[in-house]
Amino acid sequence: MFQDFARVGRWLVQDGLVPSLGGTISCRDGDKLLITKNDAPLADLQGEELLTVPLAAAQDKTLEPRDAAVHRAIYRETGAAAVVQVFSPQTLAVSLTDNKIIPQDSEGQAVIKSAAIVRIHQPLNPEETVRLLPAFLQGSSVAAVVRGYSVFAIGSNLTEAYRHAALLERSCQILVSMRASGGNRPPAPKDKPLQSHQPRHDRRSAIPPGIGVMDRSRYKR
């Protein structure tokens, strides 16, 4: 089991989904929960950085990671067997402007479908997150975003949960690139104001069409 945590933790850091110290990985093991410590170096996990906590509410919450209550609520209210909590930069950027993340790439549409953006007044206070987040990870939903704070992706195992977080980040990278380029269509060019010294080829003549210019040379003596 530890090897799975170490492998997925290394992938998350390599993909830029978490900083060197940050993010949380967990999986369900019967009536217990295996979860990484606060600010564990996920790219170089050691055995002592993996904790076992009860799936039921802990008596002393000071002895467990700060987001353990959120992970515990997800397991209680969904069919997830593994959870990764990451800070994917492009996904968090999109969460600040959109109400829901809808991938435009084919793989994102097939696997992620859509990801809810949950607005929490105090994201660092887990109580509101515990109450609201699990409802957005029901049915076919495999990921949800706490606006501007973090991404929670679930799966039947750690590798699948990682895959869902990575696919969502890739879909958001594509969304950001599309918007930066103006979508599928280049923006319409804007007409520049005519300067007084610039010739205007489409300027209409004061002489009506069909009437030539009179030759006045013969009147000059």
Buried (B, 14 or more C-beta within 10 A) or exposed (E): EEEBBBBBBBBBBEBBBBBEEBBBBBBBEEEEBBBBBBBBBBBEBEEEBBBEBEBEEBEEEEEBBBBBBBBBBBBBBBEBBBBBBBBBBBBBBBBEEBEEBBBEBEEBEEBBBBBBBBEBEEBEEBEBBBEBBBBBBEEEBBBBBBBEBBBBBBBEEBEBBBBBBBBBBBBBBBBBEEEEEEEEEEEEEEEEEEEEEEEEEEEEEEEEEEEEEEEEEEEEE
